[in-house]
Amino acid sequence: MIHGLTIYHFLTVSTLMFFIGVTGFIIRQNLITILLSVELILNSVVINFLVFNRFLYPDQLQGHFFSLFIIGIAAAEASIAIALIINIYRRIHNINADNVNEMKY
């Protein structure tokens, strides 16, 4: 227990973040908000790794290493996605997900 917080508090926050991210990914049409939803999902996974590492194996660092790996992957994914979104905007002057199929031509 960390200052009165149990594992259930952290898992509740992580679960809310995950489902807000999934909902945003499904509902939204803007590519930037879809990217932010994916980042929310990845951050909830990072919280899960850190919490389970802290409460189950406090003397080991596997959860921290996995979290750093996920943060690195998220940074690379965000930079590639932003580059693609900028390219889409330059071509069709719109960043809605419905208009992305026009980039094929």
N, C-alpha and C positions, 0 to 999 in steps of 0.2 A: 504494500500500500504506500503510495507516494502522497504524503501530506493530506490524507483523508480521501484521496481518489483511488478507486478500485479499478480493476481491469474492465469492468462493465462500463464505467464512464468513458474510457478511451474508446472502447469498441462501439459504443453508441455514437460518439462523434464520428468515428471512421465509417460506420454504416450509413449515417446521414449524408456524409460527404460522398460516399460511393453512389447512393441512389439519387442524390441531386445531380451528380455527374452523368449518370445513365439517363436520367430524365432529360437533362439539357442536351445530351447527344441525340436522343431520339426526337425531341420536339423542335428544337431550334433549326433554322434554315441558314443562318449566317455562319460562314466558315470560321470566323474568329471565335464565336461563342461555342462552336463545336470543339475547337481546339482547347478552349478553356475547360470544357467539360471533360475532355480526355485528361487534362492535367489534374483536375479534381479527383478523377478516378485513380490516377497514379499516386497522388498524395495520400489518398486513403489507404492504399496498399502499403506505402511507406510507414504510415502510422501503425498499421497492423504488425509489420515486421518489428518495429521498435518496441511496441508494447509487449508482444509475445516474447521477445528476447529479454526484456527487462523483468517481466514477471516469472517466466519459466526458467531462464538460464541467465541470471544477472552477472555471472562471472565470465561469460563468453561474449564474443563480439560478432557472431555470424549475422544477426539481425542488422547490425550497423553496417556491415559490409554489403549486404544485399540492398540496404537502403541507399547507400552511396552509389551503387551500380544503377539502381532505378532512377535516381536523380540525374545521373549522367545520361542515361538513355532518354529521359524526359527532356533534358536540355537539347540533345541532338535532334530529337523528334520535333521539338518546338521550332528550332532554327530551320529545319527542312520544311516544315509546314508553313512557316511565315514566308519563306522564299517562294513556295508554290502559290500561296495566296496572293503575294505581290504580283507574280507572273499572271495569274488569273485575272487580277484587277486590271493589269495593263492591257490584256487582250480584249476583255469583254466589258470592262468598266462596271463590274458588279461582282459581289462576293457571296451571293446566295448559292446554296448547294444545288438548287434546281437548275441553275444555268451552267454548271460545270461540264455537262455533257457537250456543250458547244465548243469546248477546247479541242475536241477530236479533229475538227475540220480545219 
